[in-house]
Amino acid sequence: MLQRVGLDAETLEKYPHEFSGGQRQRIGIARALVTHPDFVLCDEPISALDVSIQAQVVNMLEDLQQDMGLTYLFVAHDLSMVRHISHRIAVMYAGHIAEISPAKELYRHPAHPYTQALLSAIPIPNPQRARQTQRIRLQGDPPDPVAELPGCPFASRCSRCTPRCTRERPALEPVSGQHLAACFEK
């Protein structure tokens, strides 16, 4: 399995402090795959890695997915990488799913106000295009993560909030096809 993740047999003779961050990540992936699972939870698999190592790890994950028939649940904050690797995306706010959609649809037509704000924060490398794009800046404070509020978790920061939003929690409902959003005002 070490060879499948790009490490050689000499790896077994090394101490943990002798590995780079990318090598440590590869070892973690090898450990997860050694039992030949069908499903793998990848929780921030590329955080704290430099960009070139991130690309290597993601390419390796894609190759392993193809070779081993794996399904990944890829948890990440790097939205450009999420867009690259994911077929279907769920956006969460305060521990609740705000929107779930096929990846291309989500990036083209975000329906939930939090998803719209999140996607507007992605840096745009083209300065001319970046100046033409309006970033959505959220107001207010996030809710207390341990408090169980009666309404929408995003209500205190939402520009579309109505009294109903503070009383009732919206269910995930179809926007189009397989695109669902938990918002009364979508």
N, CA and C of each residue as an Amber inpcrd file, in Angstrom:
protein
   558
   0.8350000  -1.2020000   0.0000000   0.0000000   0.0000000   0.0000000
   0.8720000   1.2560000   0.0000000   2.0240000   1.1890000   0.6650000
   2.9350000   2.3400000   0.6510000   3.3420000   2.6840000  -0.7770000
   3.6250000   1.6710000  -1.5790000   4.0020000   1.9300000  -2.9680000
   2.8480000   2.5800000  -3.7360000   1.6210000   2.1720000  -3.4530000
   0.4580000   2.7390000  -4.1590000   0.2680000   4.2140000  -3.8550000
   0.7580000   4.6600000  -2.6840000   0.6280000   6.0800000  -2.3400000
   1.9290000   6.8440000  -2.6060000   2.8750000   6.2050000  -3.3090000
   4.0870000   6.8990000  -3.7360000   5.2380000   6.8860000  -2.7480000
   5.2540000   5.9450000  -1.8230000   6.3580000   5.8320000  -0.8660000
   7.0670000   4.4950000  -1.0810000   8.3730000   4.4580000  -0.7680000
   9.1050000   3.2050000  -0.9650000   9.1920000   2.3930000   0.3280000
   9.7030000   1.1910000   0.2070000   9.7680000   0.2610000   1.3450000
  10.6500000   0.7860000   2.4800000  11.6220000   1.6410000   2.1760000
  12.4970000   2.2060000   3.2130000  11.7140000   3.0530000   4.2110000
  10.5270000   3.4570000   3.8350000   9.6560000   4.2450000   4.7000000
   9.4280000   3.5360000   6.0350000   9.3590000   2.2170000   5.9900000
   9.0850000   1.4380000   7.2020000  10.1890000   1.5640000   8.2500000
  11.3760000   1.9720000   7.8430000  12.5110000   2.0720000   8.7660000
  12.6700000   3.4600000   9.3780000  11.8600000   4.4170000   8.9590000
  12.0060000   5.7970000   9.4230000  11.1810000   6.0750000  10.6680000
  11.5930000   7.1050000  11.3940000  10.8540000   7.5890000  12.5610000
   9.8720000   8.6760000  12.1040000   8.7880000   8.8920000  12.8430000
   7.7850000   9.8850000  12.4300000   8.3530000  11.2810000  12.1510000
   9.3180000  11.7340000  12.9450000   9.8560000  13.0910000  12.7450000
  10.6670000  13.2250000  11.4570000  10.9600000  12.1300000  10.7870000
  11.7570000  12.1630000   9.5570000  10.9050000  12.3700000   8.2990000
   9.5900000  12.4480000   8.4550000   8.7070000  12.5880000   7.3040000
   8.2590000  14.0320000   7.1090000   8.0960000  14.4050000   5.8450000
   7.5180000  15.7130000   5.5150000   6.0010000  15.6350000   5.7130000
   5.3540000  16.7920000   5.6410000   3.8960000  16.8210000   5.7700000
   3.2050000  15.9980000   4.6940000   3.6990000  16.0930000   3.4590000
   3.1120000  15.3310000   2.3620000   3.2920000  13.8330000   2.5490000
   4.4740000  13.4240000   3.0550000   4.7100000  12.0020000   3.3100000
   3.8120000  11.5060000   4.4360000   3.6240000  12.3210000   5.4590000
   2.7310000  11.9320000   6.5550000   1.3020000  11.7530000   6.0580000
   0.8970000  12.6420000   5.1700000  -0.4580000  12.5250000   4.6190000
  -0.5920000  11.2390000   3.8070000   0.4260000  10.9120000   3.0330000
   0.4150000   9.6860000   2.2310000   0.3610000   8.4460000   3.1300000
   1.0890000   8.4810000   4.2360000   1.0640000   7.3610000   5.1910000
  -0.3460000   7.2080000   5.7700000  -0.9650000   8.3290000   6.1300000
  -2.3400000   8.2810000   6.6470000  -3.3050000   7.6870000   5.6310000
  -3.1330000   8.0510000   4.3720000  -3.9940000   7.5180000   3.3090000
  -3.7360000   6.0250000   3.1390000  -2.4710000   5.6170000   3.1590000
  -2.1420000   4.1840000   3.0470000  -2.7730000   3.4040000   4.1950000
  -2.7080000   3.9530000   5.3930000  -3.3140000   3.2780000   6.5560000
  -4.8220000   3.1250000   6.3700000  -5.4540000   4.1530000   5.8170000
  -6.9120000   4.0890000   5.6110000  -7.2860000   3.0650000   4.5390000
  -6.4070000   2.8800000   3.5630000  -6.7340000   2.0160000   2.4310000
  -6.2890000   0.5690000   2.6010000  -5.4780000   0.2850000   3.5970000
  -4.9120000  -1.0550000   3.7520000  -5.9830000  -2.1250000   3.9740000
  -7.1400000  -1.7450000   4.4810000  -8.2330000  -2.7090000   4.6830000
  -9.1450000  -2.8250000   3.4570000  -8.8050000  -2.1200000   2.3910000
  -9.5610000  -2.1280000   1.1310000 -11.0250000  -1.7130000   1.3330000
 -11.2360000  -0.5260000   1.8730000 -12.6190000  -0.0680000   2.0800000
 -13.2610000   0.3640000   0.7620000 -14.5810000   0.4750000   0.7730000
 -15.3090000   1.0290000  -0.3720000 -15.5110000   2.5340000  -0.2020000
 -15.5500000   2.9720000   1.0640000 -15.8560000   4.3600000   1.4140000
 -14.7490000   4.9070000   2.3170000 -14.2620000   6.1160000   2.0090000
 -13.2020000   6.7340000   2.8060000 -13.6090000   8.1660000   3.1520000
 -13.5490000   8.4980000   4.4230000 -13.7790000   9.8670000   4.8770000
 -12.4390000  10.5920000   4.8480000 -12.3200000  11.5810000   3.9830000
 -11.0980000  12.3840000   3.8520000 -11.3560000  13.7170000   4.5500000
 -10.9600000  13.8160000   5.8010000 -11.1970000  15.0200000   6.5980000
  -9.9930000  15.9490000   6.4950000 -10.1440000  17.0020000   5.7030000
  -9.0790000  17.9800000   5.4560000  -7.7820000  17.3020000   5.0110000
  -7.8210000  16.4820000   3.9520000  -6.6320000  15.7310000   3.5510000
  -5.5090000  16.5720000   2.9610000  -5.7980000  17.8310000   2.6180000
  -4.7550000  18.6550000   1.9980000  -4.4450000  19.9240000   2.7900000
  -5.0590000  20.0630000   3.9720000  -4.7710000  21.2620000   4.7550000
  -3.3210000  21.2130000   5.2430000  -2.7180000  22.3400000   5.3880000
  -1.3440000  22.4970000   5.8830000  -0.2950000  21.9430000   4.9200000
  -0.6740000  21.7170000   3.6640000   0.2930000  21.2770000   2.6580000
   0.4700000  22.4090000   1.6560000   1.6860000  22.5510000   1.0920000
   1.8470000  23.6000000   0.0870000   1.1280000  23.1850000  -1.1980000
   0.9270000  24.1380000  -2.0810000   0.0670000  23.9510000  -3.2460000
   0.5210000  22.7960000  -4.1340000   1.8230000  22.6630000  -4.3780000
   2.2850000  21.5880000  -5.2580000   2.0510000  20.2160000  -4.6180000
   2.2290000  20.1110000  -3.3100000   1.9860000  18.8420000  -2.6070000
   0.4820000  18.5560000  -2.5670000  -0.3250000  19.6090000  -2.3900000
  -1.7830000  19.4220000  -2.4310000  -2.1930000  18.7850000  -3.7580000
  -1.6570000  19.3130000  -4.8470000  -2.0010000  18.7890000  -6.1740000
  -1.5820000  17.3310000  -6.3010000  -0.4030000  16.9860000  -5.7840000
   0.0560000  15.5950000  -5.8460000  -0.8700000  14.6740000  -5.0590000
  -1.2530000  15.1050000  -3.8660000  -2.1250000  14.2810000  -3.0230000
  -3.5010000  14.1240000  -3.6700000  -4.0510000  15.1880000  -4.2100000
  -5.3700000  15.1090000  -4.8600000  -5.3030000  14.2160000  -6.0960000
  -4.2530000  14.3620000  -6.8970000  -4.1090000  13.4960000  -8.0710000
  -3.9940000  12.0340000  -7.6520000  -3.2530000  11.7830000  -6.5750000
  -3.1150000  10.4270000  -6.0580000  -4.4780000   9.9000000  -5.5910000
  -5.2430000  10.7320000  -4.8740000  -6.5690000  10.3150000  -4.4150000
  -7.4800000   9.9780000  -5.5990000  -7.4120000  10.7850000  -6.6400000
  -8.2350000  10.5220000  -7.8280000  -7.8150000   9.2140000  -8.5040000
  -6.5030000   8.9640000  -8.5940000  -6.0190000   7.7120000  -9.1880000
  -6.4610000   6.5140000  -8.3540000  -6.3190000   6.6250000  -7.0350000
  -6.7280000   5.5320000  -6.1490000  -8.2310000   5.2950000  -6.2370000
  -8.9900000   6.3750000  -6.3510000 -10.4440000   6.2470000  -6.4840000
 -10.7860000   5.4350000  -7.7240000 -10.1210000   5.7630000  -8.8020000
 -10.3640000   5.0630000 -10.0700000  -9.9240000   3.5950000  -9.9720000
  -8.7070000   3.3650000  -9.4650000  -8.1430000   2.0110000  -9.4000000
  -8.8810000   1.1030000  -8.4220000  -9.3160000   1.6550000  -7.2940000
  -9.8830000   0.8280000  -6.2330000 -11.4050000   0.9390000  -6.1260000
 -12.0160000   1.7600000  -6.9840000 -13.4700000   1.9250000  -6.9520000
 -13.9640000   2.5690000  -5.6670000 -13.2320000   3.5660000  -5.1710000
 -13.5420000   4.1910000  -3.8840000 -14.5830000   5.2890000  -4.0070000
 -15.3080000   5.4850000  -2.9300000 -16.1820000   6.6420000  -2.7600000
 -15.5850000   7.4610000  -1.6250000 -15.4170000   8.7660000  -1.8510000
 -14.8570000   9.6450000  -0.8300000 -15.9210000  10.6000000  -0.3080000
 -15.8620000  10.8710000   0.9740000 -16.5270000  12.0270000   1.5550000
 -15.3740000  12.9720000   1.8470000 -15.2380000  14.0120000   1.0460000
 -14.0930000  14.9220000   1.0700000 -14.4900000  16.1730000   1.8300000
 -13.9800000  16.3380000   3.0520000 -14.2950000  17.4880000   3.8970000
 -13.1540000  18.4880000   3.7510000 -13.4870000  19.7220000   3.3550000
 -12.4350000  20.7180000   3.1500000 -13.0100000  22.1280000   3.1920000
 -12.1180000  23.0690000   3.4480000 -12.4680000  24.4860000   3.4070000
 -11.9650000  25.1500000   2.1280000 -11.1080000  24.4690000   1.3910000
 -10.5420000  25.0000000   0.1610000 -11.5530000  24.7880000  -0.9620000
 -12.3350000  25.8180000  -1.2580000 -13.4450000  25.6780000  -2.1970000
 -13.0080000  25.3840000  -3.6210000 -11.8400000  25.8650000  -4.0180000
 -11.3820000  25.5520000  -5.3710000 -11.0310000  24.0760000  -5.4790000
 -10.4730000  23.4940000  -4.4190000 -10.1570000  22.0690000  -4.4390000
 -11.4390000  21.2360000  -4.3410000 -12.3930000  21.6950000  -3.5490000
 -13.6820000  20.9990000  -3.4520000 -14.3210000  20.9470000  -4.8390000
 -14.2700000  22.0540000  -5.5430000 -14.8560000  22.1110000  -6.8880000
 -14.1500000  21.1320000  -7.8200000 -12.8300000  21.0300000  -7.6840000
 -12.0410000  20.1680000  -8.5610000 -12.3300000  18.6860000  -8.3320000
 -12.4460000  18.2700000  -7.0950000 -12.5030000  16.8410000  -6.7880000
 -13.9190000  16.2850000  -6.6320000 -14.8930000  17.1400000  -6.3840000
 -16.2210000  16.6450000  -6.0050000 -17.1930000  16.5450000  -7.1700000
 -18.0270000  15.5210000  -7.0960000 -19.1270000  15.3670000  -8.0500000
 -20.4020000  15.9830000  -7.4760000 -20.5270000  15.8760000  -6.1600000
 -21.6990000  16.3810000  -5.4410000 -21.1890000  17.0760000  -4.1810000
 -21.7740000  18.2150000  -3.8320000 -21.2830000  19.0250000  -2.7160000
 -22.4200000  19.3310000  -1.7510000 -22.1180000  19.2120000  -0.4650000
 -23.0320000  19.6570000   0.5880000 -22.3460000  20.8110000   1.3070000
 -23.0420000  21.9190000   1.4330000 -22.5330000  23.0840000   2.1540000
 -23.1870000  23.0890000   3.5280000 -22.3500000  23.1800000   4.5580000
 -22.8820000  23.1600000   5.9210000 -22.6700000  24.5130000   6.5940000
 -23.6210000  24.8730000   7.4400000 -23.4990000  26.0640000   8.2770000
 -23.9600000  25.6850000   9.6720000 -23.1230000  25.9300000  10.6550000
 -23.4450000  25.6570000  12.0620000 -23.9260000  24.2130000  12.2670000
 -23.2850000  23.2770000  11.5680000 -23.6020000  21.8670000  11.7530000
 -24.8250000  21.3680000  11.0110000 -25.4100000  22.1960000  10.1670000
 -26.6050000  21.8200000   9.4050000 -26.3320000  21.9810000   7.9140000
 -26.8780000  21.0850000   7.1040000 -26.7090000  21.2150000   5.6590000
 -27.6090000  22.3390000   5.1620000 -26.9720000  23.3230000   4.5280000
 -27.7070000  24.4630000   3.9690000 -28.1010000  24.1970000   2.5240000
 -27.2340000  23.4480000   1.8140000 -27.4840000  23.2120000   0.3930000
 -26.7110000  21.9680000  -0.0330000 -27.2810000  21.2170000  -0.9430000
 -26.6100000  20.0490000  -1.5040000 -26.9580000  19.9980000  -2.9800000
 -25.9350000  19.7390000  -3.8010000 -26.1580000  19.8530000  -5.2400000
 -25.0300000  19.1750000  -6.0110000 -25.2960000  18.8000000  -7.2590000
 -24.1800000  18.4290000  -8.1260000 -23.2030000  19.6140000  -8.1800000
 -21.9240000  19.3280000  -8.2150000 -20.8960000  20.3690000  -8.0850000
 -21.0600000  21.5120000  -9.0900000 -21.1900000  21.1820000 -10.3560000
 -21.2880000  22.2410000 -11.3770000 -22.4960000  23.1350000 -11.1380000
 -23.6160000  22.5340000 -10.7860000 -24.8480000  23.3010000 -10.5330000
 -24.6690000  24.2300000  -9.3350000 -24.0290000  23.7420000  -8.2900000
 -23.8430000  24.5550000  -7.0810000 -23.0090000  25.8020000  -7.3850000
 -21.9380000  25.6420000  -8.1340000 -21.0810000  26.7850000  -8.4460000
 -21.7240000  27.7350000  -9.4530000 -22.5700000  27.2290000 -10.3290000
 -23.2490000  28.0870000 -11.3090000 -24.4460000  28.8180000 -10.7200000
 -25.2260000  28.1030000  -9.8600000 -26.4750000  28.6610000  -9.3500000
 -26.6540000  28.3710000  -7.8590000 -25.8230000  28.9630000  -7.0020000
 -26.0250000  28.7330000  -5.5620000 -27.3620000  29.3250000  -5.1340000
 -28.1180000  28.5590000  -4.3460000 -29.4560000  28.9990000  -3.9620000
 -29.5100000  29.5510000  -2.5400000 -28.7400000  28.9890000  -1.6370000
 -28.7790000  29.4210000  -0.2260000 -27.9150000  30.6680000  -0.0540000
 -28.3620000  31.6430000   0.7270000 -27.5770000  32.8690000   0.9180000
 -26.1760000  32.6140000   1.4950000 -26.0220000  31.6000000   2.3350000
 -24.6930000  31.2920000   2.8730000 -23.7840000  30.7580000   1.7700000
 -24.2990000  29.8850000   0.9230000 -23.5090000  29.3570000  -0.1910000
 -23.0950000  30.4980000  -1.1150000 -24.0020000  31.4180000  -1.3690000
 -23.6820000  32.5580000  -2.2280000 -22.5460000  33.3890000  -1.6250000
 -22.6120000  33.6400000  -0.3250000 -21.5610000  34.4090000   0.3460000
 -20.2380000  33.6470000   0.3190000 -20.3010000  32.3600000   0.5740000
 -19.1070000  31.5230000   0.5900000 -18.4190000  31.5330000  -0.7710000
 -19.1830000  31.3300000  -1.8170000 -18.6030000  31.2990000  -3.1570000
 -18.1050000  32.6730000  -3.5960000 -18.7290000  33.7270000  -3.1090000
 -18.2670000  35.0720000  -3.4770000 -16.9150000  35.3990000  -2.8490000
 -16.5110000  34.6350000  -1.8390000 -15.2350000  34.8760000  -1.1590000
 -14.0520000  34.1690000  -1.8250000 -14.3130000  33.3360000  -2.8320000
 -13.2200000  32.6390000  -3.5210000 -12.3980000  33.6730000  -4.2780000
 -11.0930000  33.7180000  -4.0470000 -10.2470000  34.6790000  -4.7740000
 -10.2930000  34.4240000  -6.2780000 -10.3440000  35.5030000  -7.0290000
 -10.3620000  35.4220000  -8.4940000  -9.0040000  35.9150000  -8.9870000
  -8.2440000  35.0660000  -9.6900000  -6.8900000  35.4360000 -10.0890000
  -6.8160000  36.5380000 -11.1500000  -7.8960000  36.7890000 -11.8660000
  -7.9190000  37.8240000 -12.8880000  -8.3480000  39.1440000 -12.2370000
  -7.4380000  40.1330000 -12.1140000  -7.7680000  41.3890000 -11.4130000
  -8.9480000  42.1400000 -12.0270000  -9.0550000  42.1270000 -13.3530000
 -10.1530000  42.8210000 -14.0120000 -11.4960000  42.1760000 -13.6470000
 -11.5390000  40.8570000 -13.7050000 -12.7630000  40.1350000 -13.3410000
 -13.0570000  40.2680000 -11.8510000 -12.0180000  40.2740000 -11.0420000
 -12.1940000  40.3910000  -9.5850000 -12.8410000  41.7290000  -9.2330000
 -12.4750000  42.8030000  -9.9300000 -13.0690000  44.1250000  -9.6680000
 -14.5450000  44.1680000 -10.0480000 -14.9390000  43.3530000 -11.0140000
 -16.3240000  43.3310000 -11.4750000 -17.2140000  42.4340000 -10.6170000
 -16.6140000  41.6660000  -9.7450000 -17.3610000  40.7190000  -8.9240000
 -17.6270000  41.3060000  -7.5510000 -18.8530000  41.2340000  -7.1230000
 -19.2590000  41.7520000  -5.8130000 -19.1020000  40.6670000  -4.7620000
 -18.3140000  40.9380000  -3.7330000 -18.1740000  39.9920000  -2.6290000
 -19.2920000  40.2470000  -1.6190000 -19.9150000  39.1800000  -1.1600000
 -20.9750000  39.2990000  -0.1630000 -20.3280000  39.2380000   1.2140000
 -20.4860000  40.2960000   1.9700000 -19.9160000  40.3410000   3.3200000
 -21.0330000  40.1090000   4.3320000 -20.8530000  39.0660000   5.1180000
 -21.8680000  38.7210000   6.1070000 -21.8090000  39.6680000   7.2910000
 -22.9710000  40.0210000   7.7900000 -23.0930000  40.8630000   8.9740000
 -23.4990000  39.9790000  10.1520000 -23.2980000  40.4700000  11.3560000
 -23.7420000  39.7360000  12.5350000 -22.7790000  38.6400000  12.9440000
 -23.1170000  37.9900000  14.0320000 -22.2780000  36.9370000  14.5940000
 -22.8660000  35.5680000  14.2980000 -21.9890000  34.5770000  14.1440000
 -22.5040000  33.2060000  13.9900000 -23.2370000  32.7880000  15.2560000
 -24.1730000  31.8500000  15.1450000 -24.9060000  31.3990000  16.3350000
 -23.9960000  30.5990000  17.2730000 -24.4000000  30.5050000  18.5080000
 -23.7030000  29.6650000  19.4860000 -23.7990000  28.2190000  18.9970000
 -22.6650000  27.5470000  18.7820000 -22.7200000  26.2050000  18.2000000
 -23.3840000  25.1490000  19.0870000 -23.4860000  25.3950000  20.3880000
 -24.1230000  24.4110000  21.2640000 -25.5880000  24.7220000  21.5370000
 -26.0220000  25.9370000  21.2270000 -27.4230000  26.3030000  21.4420000
 -28.2790000  25.7500000  20.3070000 -29.3810000  25.1560000  20.6390000
 -30.3140000  24.6390000  19.6390000 -31.3840000  25.7030000  19.4070000
 -31.1740000  26.5190000  18.3820000 -32.0990000  27.6020000  18.0710000
 -33.2910000  27.0660000  17.2800000 -34.4620000  27.6800000  17.4380000
 -35.6630000  27.1480000  16.7920000 -35.7060000  27.3520000  15.2760000
 -35.0860000  28.3820000  14.7570000 -35.2110000  28.6870000  13.3360000
 -34.0120000  28.2640000  12.5120000 -33.8390000  28.9620000  11.4290000
 -32.7210000  28.7140000  10.5270000 -31.4190000  29.1040000  11.2240000
 -30.4040000  28.2580000  11.1980000 -29.1400000  28.5810000  11.8550000
 -28.4630000  29.8270000  11.2680000 -28.7810000  30.1560000  10.0180000
 -28.1580000  31.2920000   9.3420000 -28.9540000  32.5910000   9.5150000
 -30.0960000  32.5470000  10.1780000 -31.0110000  33.6920000  10.2650000
 -30.3470000  34.9660000  10.7780000 -29.4770000  34.8730000  11.7760000
 -28.8720000  36.0810000  12.3650000 -27.9070000  36.7910000  11.4200000
 -27.5360000  36.1620000  10.3200000 -26.5790000  36.7540000   9.3850000
 -27.1430000  36.9110000   7.9790000 -28.3800000  36.5330000   7.7830000
 -28.9670000  36.4610000   6.4510000 -29.6460000  37.7740000   6.0490000
 -29.3520000  38.2390000   4.8500000 -29.9820000  39.4600000   4.3350000
 -31.4270000  39.2240000   3.8990000 -31.8360000  37.9600000   3.7290000
 -33.1980000  37.6230000   3.3110000 -34.0740000  37.1490000   4.4710000
 -33.5880000  37.2570000   5.6890000 -34.2890000  36.7180000   6.8550000
 -35.6730000  37.3550000   7.0290000 -36.6570000  36.4970000   7.2640000
 -38.0200000  36.9410000   7.5680000 -38.3620000  36.4280000   8.9700000
 -39.4440000  36.8970000   9.5760000 -39.8260000  36.3670000  10.8930000
 -39.9760000  34.8450000  10.9010000 -40.4500000  34.2910000   9.8170000
 -40.5920000  32.8280000   9.7340000 -39.2420000  32.1290000   9.9170000
 -38.1900000  32.7190000   9.3830000 -36.8450000  32.1250000   9.4640000
 -36.3560000  32.0020000  10.9050000 -36.7950000  32.8970000  11.7790000
 -36.3680000  32.8340000  13.1790000 -37.2050000  31.8560000  13.9970000
 -38.3630000  31.4620000  13.4690000 -39.2570000  30.5370000  14.1850000
 -39.1400000  29.0930000  13.7200000 -38.9790000  28.8980000  12.3990000
 -38.9890000  27.5530000  11.8140000 -37.6550000  27.2490000  11.1390000
 -37.2350000  26.0110000  11.2480000 -36.0430000  25.5760000  10.5300000
 -36.4730000  25.0810000   9.1540000 -35.9380000  25.6770000   8.0840000
 -36.3250000  25.2290000   6.7430000 -35.7600000  23.8460000   6.4360000
 -36.5510000  23.0350000   5.7700000 -36.1140000  21.7040000   5.3420000
 -35.4020000  21.8250000   4.0000000 -34.5700000  20.8440000   3.7090000
 -33.9560000  20.7860000   2.3800000 -35.0510000  20.4760000   1.3740000
 -35.2400000  21.3720000   0.4210000 -36.2760000  21.1930000  -0.6060000
 -35.6740000  21.4310000  -1.9760000 -36.2480000  20.8100000  -3.0020000
 -35.6900000  20.9250000  -4.3540000 -35.6530000  22.3600000  -4.8700000
 -34.5410000  22.6980000  -5.4720000 -34.3960000  23.9470000  -6.2180000
 -34.5890000  23.5940000  -7.6920000 -33.8780000  22.5390000  -8.1110000
 -34.0180000  21.9770000  -9.4550000 -33.3080000  20.6280000  -9.4770000
 -33.8730000  19.6630000 -10.1140000 -33.2530000  18.3420000 -10.2260000
 -32.7820000  17.8050000  -8.8850000 -31.4850000  17.5580000  -8.7680000
 -30.8900000  17.0410000  -7.5370000 -30.3480000  18.1610000  -6.6500000
 -30.6740000  19.3760000  -6.9430000 -30.2010000  20.5510000  -6.2010000
 -31.2200000  20.8800000  -5.1070000 -30.7830000  20.7890000  -3.8430000
 -31.6520000  21.0590000  -2.6960000 -31.0790000  22.1990000  -1.8670000
 -31.9480000  23.0020000  -1.2570000 -31.5110000  24.0750000  -0.3770000
 -32.4860000  24.1960000   0.7900000 -31.9480000  24.5460000   1.9420000
 -32.7630000  24.7440000   3.1590000 -32.9600000  26.2380000   3.3630000
 -33.8870000  26.7970000   2.6020000 -34.1490000  28.2440000   2.6800000
 -35.5800000  28.5120000   2.2280000 -36.3010000  29.3130000   3.0070000
 -37.6670000  29.6700000   2.6310000 -37.6780000  30.6660000   1.4920000
 -36.6150000  31.4520000   1.3590000 -36.5880000  32.5660000   0.4060000
 -35.7030000  32.2940000  -0.8190000 -35.5290000  31.0450000  -1.2010000
 -34.6430000  30.7190000  -2.3430000 -35.2390000  31.0940000  -3.6720000
